[in-house]
Amino acid sequence: MTRAVAYARQVTFDTVEAARSVIVAACALALIAAGQALPF
């Protein structure tokens, strides 16, 4: 049971970390795209 709880926590942490990475990458791409579209 302890191993299952530890594994569930690890999977949850990995999922949150992956989601955070995707959000940061999407924001970076949006900023790059906006920078190319703006004349200044």
HELIX and SHEET records of a PDB file:
HELIX    1   1 THR A    2  ALA A   37  1                                  36    
END                                                                             
